[in-house]
Amino acid sequence: MNESQEQRTDSVEPLLKLVNVEKRFGNLLAVENLNLDIGSGDFVAIMGPSGCGKTTTLQMLAGLEQPTSGSIIRNGQSINDVPPWLRQMPLVWQSYALFPFLTVMDNVGFGLRNIDISKKERHRRSMSWLERLGIEDLKLRSPGTLSGGQAQRVALARALVLEPEVLLLDEPLSALDANMVVRMQSELAELQRDLGITFVYVTHNQSEAFAMANQMVIMDNGKIQQTGSPIDVYRTPKTRFVAEFVGTNNIIGGKIGSIDETGCSVETTLGKFISSNSSGALITVGQEIDLVVSADLMIVNKDTLDQRDNVISAHLVGESFVGNIVTLVLEGYGGLELKVQIQQRAFQDLNINVYDKVTLSYQPEDALIIPKAM
């Protein structure tokens, strides 16, 4: 939990509330019974697979789509019928949507034309944001001559020049190369902290969301599956979908064998496992569950472990390198795929090759219990 969330009390009204919001396109239910609170100054990342409803949710916040039912409330007042240009919640598009026939300067100041300010003030505010984002030398350029990073900054300046309380962003970094994405993640996060503006950011990229957001919203099939801080969502997924979608988790199906004050035992085709049930799930003996262990909490050993519980026999089938982290892909009994993430140096010290047999293990407190959906 971050400092802004710790300082809130139950009596503080969130800046934005979505209450029982649904959106239908004909017979298609795109967003179903969505309830979400967004606090002032939050950086909220909405994630999910394609077609999950995240962009539709963002467009309803912007006023570009109207909820079929439910309410969008801002500062205690419904804004369902407020047109987009009066909401003061600009949307930065994935494609940036710059006007090709206007210069960078005119693009940035375009939204100010509908505000009762002088031409001189419009110019001053536009130049101020061009300078703040380091693109003042581009002011007379046309959008077609800009690089992806430059166009992204122009789109941000055009939105921020309106001095909004809320900024909506729809996958704004997806068109950039990998190095520019990392740079812009840092710049966006710093900008949001400095301005104190509420950001609502739609992405399918986990690294973007975890690098910038203080609140995660995971969606699937038009529904919110889980909300929480990045670390809570990453370490304690509440559903199998979230466990599969976020991070790199090993999911082992089984049933509860016994329960005592220290935790429970889980019987699976891979063997018997002990878990402290750190997820706090309500479980009963004989209940079918999924046992979830993050790949970076799984221990791999080349030697056979003389231990009865929490040990899996497997063999290595592949590995992939990302920086100094190695993801090992292994196969257990029955062909179950398992993954382990370790430092590259640790992998070299193991001295294992494809098809070599290994043993995997984990600590009881590192396993989560997720009851299977009925």
C-alpha positions in Angstrom: 0.0 0.0 0.0 1.5 3.4 -0.9 1.5 6.6 1.1 -1.5 8.2 -0.6 -3.6 5.1 0.1 -2.4 4.9 3.7 -3.5 8.5 4.3 -7.0 8.0 3.0 -9.8 7.2 5.5 -13.2 5.6 4.8 -14.8 9.0 5.0 -12.8 10.3 2.0 -14.9 10.2 -1.2 -13.0 8.8 -4.1 -12.5 11.2 -7.1 -14.2 8.7 -9.5 -16.6 5.9 -8.8 -18.0 3.4 -11.3 -21.1 1.9 -9.8 -22.7 -1.2 -11.3 -21.6 -0.1 -14.8 -22.5 -2.2 -17.7 -22.0 -1.7 -21.4 -23.7 -3.6 -24.2 -23.2 -3.5 -27.9 -26.3 -5.2 -29.2 -26.2 -8.7 -27.7 -22.5 -8.4 -26.6 -22.0 -7.6 -23.0 -18.6 -5.8 -23.1 -18.5 -4.6 -19.5 -20.5 -6.3 -16.7 -21.4 -4.9 -13.3 -18.2 -3.0 -12.9 -17.6 -1.3 -9.5 -14.4 0.6 -9.1 -13.1 3.5 -6.9 -10.3 5.7 -8.1 -8.7 8.1 -5.7 -7.3 11.6 -6.3 -3.6 11.3 -7.3 -3.8 7.5 -8.1 -2.0 5.9 -11.0 -4.4 3.2 -11.9 -3.4 0.5 -14.5 -6.2 -1.5 -16.1 -4.9 -4.8 -17.5 -6.4 -7.8 -19.2 -6.4 -9.7 -22.5 -7.8 -8.3 -25.7 -11.5 -7.9 -25.6 -11.8 -8.0 -21.8 -13.5 -4.5 -21.7 -10.6 -2.3 -20.5 -10.6 0.1 -23.4 -14.5 0.3 -23.4 -14.2 1.2 -19.7 -11.7 3.9 -20.5 -14.0 5.3 -23.3 -16.9 5.4 -20.9 -14.8 7.4 -18.5 -13.9 9.8 -21.3 -17.6 10.1 -22.4 -17.0 8.6 -25.8 -19.3 5.7 -24.9 -22.3 5.8 -22.7 -23.0 3.1 -20.0 -26.0 0.9 -20.8 -26.7 1.0 -17.1 -25.0 2.1 -13.9 -23.3 5.4 -13.0 -20.0 7.1 -13.4 -19.6 9.5 -10.5 -17.0 12.3 -10.1 -16.7 14.2 -6.9 -20.1 12.8 -5.8 -21.9 13.8 -9.0 -23.0 11.6 -11.9 -21.3 12.5 -15.2 -23.1 10.0 -17.4 -24.7 12.8 -19.4 -21.7 15.2 -19.4 -20.2 15.4 -22.9 -16.6 14.6 -23.4 -15.4 18.1 -24.0 -16.8 19.2 -20.6 -15.4 16.3 -18.6 -11.9 17.7 -18.5 -10.6 14.1 -18.7 -8.6 14.1 -22.0 -7.6 10.7 -23.6 -4.2 10.0 -25.0 -4.7 7.5 -27.7 -2.5 4.5 -28.7 -2.1 6.2 -32.1 -1.7 9.7 -30.6 -4.3 11.0 -33.0 -2.4 14.2 -33.8 -3.8 16.5 -36.5 -1.5 16.1 -39.5 -2.4 19.5 -41.0 -1.4 21.4 -37.8 2.0 22.2 -36.5 3.2 20.7 -33.2 2.4 24.1 -31.5 -1.1 24.2 -32.9 -1.7 20.6 -32.0 -0.8 21.3 -28.4 -3.0 24.4 -28.1 -5.9 23.0 -30.0 -8.0 22.1 -27.0 -7.5 25.6 -25.5 -9.6 27.1 -28.4 -12.8 26.1 -26.5 -11.6 27.8 -23.3 -12.2 31.5 -22.8 -8.6 32.6 -22.7 -6.6 35.0 -24.8 -4.5 33.9 -27.7 -1.4 35.1 -25.8 -2.3 32.9 -22.8 -3.0 30.0 -25.1 0.5 30.4 -26.6 2.1 30.8 -23.2 0.6 27.6 -21.9 1.4 25.6 -25.0 5.0 26.7 -24.9 5.2 25.9 -21.2 4.3 22.3 -21.8 6.5 22.0 -24.9 9.4 23.1 -22.8 8.4 20.9 -19.8 8.4 17.9 -22.1 11.6 18.9 -23.8 10.1 19.3 -27.3 10.0 23.1 -27.7 12.4 22.9 -30.7 9.7 20.9 -32.5 7.0 23.6 -32.3 6.9 24.4 -36.0 7.2 20.7 -37.2 4.4 18.7 -38.6 3.4 15.5 -36.9 4.4 13.4 -39.9 8.1 14.3 -39.4 8.2 13.2 -35.7 9.6 10.0 -34.2 7.4 7.8 -32.1 8.8 9.2 -28.8 8.4 12.8 -30.1 4.8 12.2 -31.2 4.0 10.7 -27.8 5.3 13.8 -26.0 3.2 16.0 -28.2 0.1 14.0 -27.5 0.8 14.3 -23.7 1.4 18.0 -24.0 -1.9 18.4 -25.9 -3.7 16.7 -23.0 -1.8 18.2 -20.1 -2.1 21.8 -21.4 -5.8 21.6 -20.4 -4.6 21.2 -16.8 -7.0 18.2 -16.2 -7.7 16.5 -12.9 -7.8 13.1 -14.6 -5.7 11.9 -17.6 -6.8 8.8 -19.5 -4.2 6.8 -21.5 -4.9 4.0 -23.9 -1.8 1.9 -24.4 0.3 5.1 -25.2 3.6 3.3 -25.3 2.7 0.3 -27.6 4.1 2.0 -30.7 7.5 2.7 -29.2 10.6 0.5 -29.4 11.8 -1.3 -26.2 14.4 1.2 -25.2 12.0 4.2 -25.6 9.3 2.3 -23.6 11.6 2.0 -20.6 12.5 5.7 -20.8 8.9 6.8 -21.2 7.8 4.7 -18.3 10.1 6.6 -16.0 9.1 9.9 -17.4 5.4 9.2 -17.2 5.7 8.0 -13.6 7.7 11.1 -12.6 5.3 13.4 -14.4 2.3 11.9 -12.6 4.0 12.2 -9.2 5.0 15.8 -9.8 1.6 16.9 -11.1 -0.5 14.9 -8.7 -2.9 14.2 -11.6 -5.0 11.0 -11.5 -3.8 8.7 -14.3 -6.0 5.9 -15.6 -3.8 3.8 -17.8 -4.9 0.9 -20.0 -2.3 -1.6 -21.1 -1.7 -5.3 -21.8 2.0 -4.9 -20.8 2.7 -6.1 -17.3 6.1 -4.4 -17.0 4.5 -1.1 -17.8 1.8 -1.5 -15.2 4.1 -2.7 -12.5 6.7 0.0 -13.2 4.3 2.9 -12.9 0.9 2.1 -11.2 0.0 2.2 -7.5 -3.3 0.4 -8.2 -3.9 -2.5 -10.5 -7.3 -3.5 -12.0 -7.3 -7.0 -13.7 -10.2 -7.6 -16.1 -11.5 -10.6 -18.0 -14.7 -11.1 -20.0 -15.9 -7.7 -19.0 -15.5 -8.2 -15.3 -13.0 -7.1 -12.7 -11.2 -10.1 -11.4 -9.0 -8.4 -8.9 -7.9 -4.9 -7.7 -5.0 -4.0 -5.4 -1.5 -2.8 -5.2 1.0 -4.2 -7.8 2.7 -6.4 -5.1 -0.6 -7.7 -3.8 -1.9 -8.7 -7.2 1.5 -10.2 -8.1 2.0 -12.2 -5.0 -1.5 -13.0 -4.0 -3.7 -13.7 -7.0 -7.3 -14.3 -6.0 -8.4 -16.4 -9.0 -6.8 -18.9 -11.4 -7.2 -16.4 -14.2 -5.2 -13.8 -12.3 -2.5 -16.4 -11.4 -2.2 -17.3 -15.1 -2.3 -13.7 -16.4 0.0 -11.9 -13.9 3.6 -12.9 -13.4 4.9 -16.4 -14.0 3.2 -18.9 -11.7 3.2 -22.7 -11.4 -0.4 -24.0 -11.0 -0.8 -27.5 -9.7 -4.3 -29.0 -9.3 -5.2 -31.1 -6.4 -7.4 -31.5 -3.4 -7.1 -30.7 0.3 -5.9 -33.8 2.3 -5.8 -32.4 5.8 -6.0 -29.1 7.7 -4.5 -28.1 11.0 -3.4 -24.9 12.7 -0.3 -24.5 10.6 -1.9 -24.9 7.2 -3.0 -27.8 5.1 -1.7 -30.7 2.9 -2.6 -31.0 -0.8 -2.7 -34.3 -2.6 -1.8 -34.1 -6.3 -0.5 -36.4 -9.1 2.9 -34.9 -8.5 3.0 -35.8 -4.8 2.0 -34.5 -1.5 2.4 -30.8 -0.8 2.3 -28.7 2.4 1.0 -25.1 2.3 0.5 -22.6 5.1 -2.5 -21.3 3.1 -1.1 -17.7 3.2 -3.9 -16.7 0.8 -6.5 -17.1 3.5 -8.9 -19.0 1.3 -11.8 -20.8 2.9 -11.1 -24.5 2.4 -12.4 -27.9 3.6 -11.0 -31.4 3.5 -11.5 -33.0 0.1 -12.1 -29.7 -1.7 -10.5 -29.3 -5.1 -8.1 -26.5 -5.3 -5.2 -25.0 -7.3 -1.8 -24.7 -5.6 0.0 -21.7 -6.9 3.8 -21.1 -6.5 5.5 -18.2 -8.2 8.4 -19.3 -10.5 10.9 -17.1 -8.6 10.0 -18.8 -5.3 10.5 -22.3 -6.7 13.9 -23.8 -5.8 15.7 -26.0 -8.4 18.3 -28.6 -7.4 20.4 -30.9 -9.5 20.7 -33.5 -6.7 17.9 -35.7 -5.4 16.4 -34.3 -2.3 15.8 -36.7 0.6 12.5 -35.0 1.5 9.0 -36.4 1.4 6.8 -33.3 1.0 7.0 -30.2 -1.4 9.4 -31.9 -3.8 8.8 -32.4 -7.5 10.8 -34.6 -9.8 11.1 -33.0 -13.3 13.4 -32.7 -16.2 14.6 -29.6 -18.1 13.1 -29.0 -21.5 14.3 -25.4 -22.2 15.4 -22.1 -20.9 15.1 -18.4 -21.9 17.3 -15.5 -20.9 16.0 -12.0 -20.2 18.8 -9.8 -19.0 20.3 -11.6 -15.9 17.2 -13.7 -15.3 16.8 -17.2 -16.7 13.4 -18.8 -16.9 13.7 -22.6 -16.9 10.9 -24.6 -18.5 10.6 -28.1 -16.9 8.2 -31.0 -17.3 6.9 -32.9 -14.4 4.8 -36.2 -14.1 2.1 -36.4 -16.6 3.6 -33.7 -18.8 2.8 -30.8 -16.5 4.8 -27.7 -17.4 6.6 -26.0 -14.6 8.8 -22.9 -14.6 11.6 -21.6 -12.4 13.2 -18.2 -12.5 16.7 -17.8 -11.2 19.7 -15.5 -11.7 21.9 -16.4 -14.7 25.0 -17.0 -12.4 22.9 -19.5 -10.3 21.9 -21.3 -13.5 25.5 -21.6 -14.6 26.5 -23.0 -11.2 23.8 -25.7 -11.5 25.5 -27.0 -14.7 22.4 -28.6 -16.1 21.4 -29.2 -19.7 18.2 -30.0 -21.5 16.7 -33.4 -20.6 18.6 -33.5 -17.3 16.6 -34.6 -14.3 16.2 -32.1 -11.4 14.2 -31.7 -8.2 12.0 -28.7 -7.4 10.9 -27.6 -4.0 9.3 -24.6 -2.2 8.6 -23.3 1.3 5.1 -23.9 2.6 4.5 -20.2 3.1 5.3 -19.5 -0.5 2.3 -21.4 -1.8 -1.2 -20.0 -2.4 -4.4 -22.0 -2.2 -7.1 -21.0 -4.8 -10.4 -22.9 -4.6 -11.5 -24.1 -8.0 -14.6 -22.4 -9.3 -17.8 -24.4 -9.0 
